[in-house]
Amino acid sequence: MTATRWLAEYAWLPDHAEPTADVLIETADGRISAVTPLAGGSGVDTGVEVLDDAVRLPGLTLPGLANAHSHAFHRALRGRTHGGRGDFWTWRDRMYAVAQRLDPDSYLALARAVYAEMALAGVTCVGEFHYVHHNPDGTPYAEANAMGEALVEAAAHAGIRITLLDTCYLTATVDGEPLAGPQRRFGDGDALRWAERIDAYRPDDDHVRVGAAIHSVRAVPAGQLATVAGWADRHAAPLHVHLSEQPAENDACRAVHGCTPARLLADRGALGPATTAVHATHLTSGDLTLLGDAGTGVCLCPTTERDLADGIGPARRMADVGLPLSLGSDSHAVIDLFEEARAVELDERLRTRRRGHFSAAELRDAATVGGHATLGWRDAGRLAVGARADLVTVRLDSPRTAGVPPVGVWFAAGAADVTHVVVDGRTVVRDGRHLTVDVPAELTAAIEEVTS
């Protein structure tokens, strides 16, 4: 891969509270090979010659953003489920209707467009929480992992990395009701057969890693949680789980098991540094202690949590007990990691009626290095030598960012302000346009295919 030099007007370097002006970033073979702040905007004071062929990046350059929790097919619901009354459970019925329409070809087309939309928003890596495994009647495809393969191919087309979080989904309720209707295509029968299927999938592309997920304590019986956690441990893979998203889930778990979902996961060996709890909205103080003691992370998805009326989780308390935070767009009512990041702070203000809970640097880390780490890409998310060459440049002269100091982008910028995206040293977005995917046209066609 050809070496490239990038001259950033501003770059946000690791361990810096604010961006640095005039930074030369050099990349080779998909990695950052040098990062040099240039005194006074030239290389004279540092002995670095700024070549005419250096690519200028006007605005603020950040590390690549990581979308740590995605259900790609939910994007088809945007604008279709937001009006009227209802709650998470009524929304879920609409979601199942779309899930029933998917096949490997239509899922490839939809996910390709969704992942390209993410790239336009500065996302360089996605964690896909994948549970639509089989035919609508529950029978396996001839290629058992055809749906997962479609998602991996879609990410390659869009130019981003993916951690395929293959999800174990076996029952409909905490007390073990069998899967029925649209849910049948999610299930493998039991956790051992889930593990056999995922073991048969060995992608060798450098843009993909495979992790595991427990859909929830509703969907995996207590006696089989250890099987999923054990698979992740043996493969040194990330393990994600929907946790306490709804009070009803907590109530059902207490009724059946006499404890909270977090306690059930802890007792079955499913919490630890490789585990990420998604949402974690309705945790008790004891739950927070359990997660903190285990070193478990939390992925917050504020735009989905507010869209589904889930509630506001205790984000500051999570951070204070040592839970690493990451961000996801989940149902894709919005794909905008800037919006997700500032919502962590703004929702905390609503919850506490006080301001100033998270610094801009903390929000940056949740959207970048924190998200990559929870997806198993610990060599990404930092503008540092040796890190993956992921660069995201944000305009500072748009109607939203004009007059805003660079440190203020997390409270002012949006996905539409992203102008340039580089993934592993390859330019994917230039001047706000995806280089290979006509995102609006492909989204329109793919969504019509699964909703008409």
Salt bridges, closest charged atoms under 4 A:
ASP15 OD2 - ARG382 NH2 3.95
GLU26 OE1 - ARG5 NE 3.31
GLU117 OE1 - ARG75 NE 2.86
GLU117 OE2 - ARG78 NH1 3.17
GLU153 OE2 - HIS157 NE2 3.37
ASP166 OD1 - HIS133 NE2 3.75
ASP166 OD1 - ARG197 NH2 2.73
ASP188 OD1 - HIS134 NE2 2.83
ASP188 OD1 - ARG197 NE 2.86
ASP190 OD2 - ARG193 NH2 3.25
ASP199 OD1 - ARG202 NH2 3.33
ASP199 OD1 - HIS235 NE2 3.22
GLU245 OE2 - HIS279 NE2 3.53
GLU249 OE1 - ARG218 NH1 3.13
ASP251 OD1 - ARG254 NH1 3.92
ASP267 OD1 - ARG263 NH1 3.21
GLU305 OE2 - HIS279 ND1 2.84
ASP307 OD1 - HIS82 ND1 2.79
ASP320 OD1 - ARG316 NE 2.99
ASP330 OD1 - HIS69 NE2 3.56
ASP330 OD1 - HIS71 NE2 3.45
ASP330 OD2 - HIS279 NE2 3.21
GLU339 OE2 - ARG306 NH2 2.99
GLU339 OE1 - ARG342 NE 3.13
GLU345 OE2 - ARG349 NE 2.60
GLU348 OE2 - ARG351 NH2 2.65
GLU362 OE2 - ARG316 NH1 3.26
ASP365 OD1 - ARG364 NE 2.97
ASP379 OD2 - ARG31 NH2 2.91
ASP379 OD2 - ARG388 NE 3.12
ASP390 OD2 - ARG161 NH2 2.64
ASP397 OD1 - ARG395 NE 2.82
ASP417 OD1 - ARG400 NH2 2.80
ASP424 OD1 - ARG161 NH1 3.01
ASP424 OD1 - ARG388 NH1 3.05
GLU442 OE1 - ARG112 NE 2.69
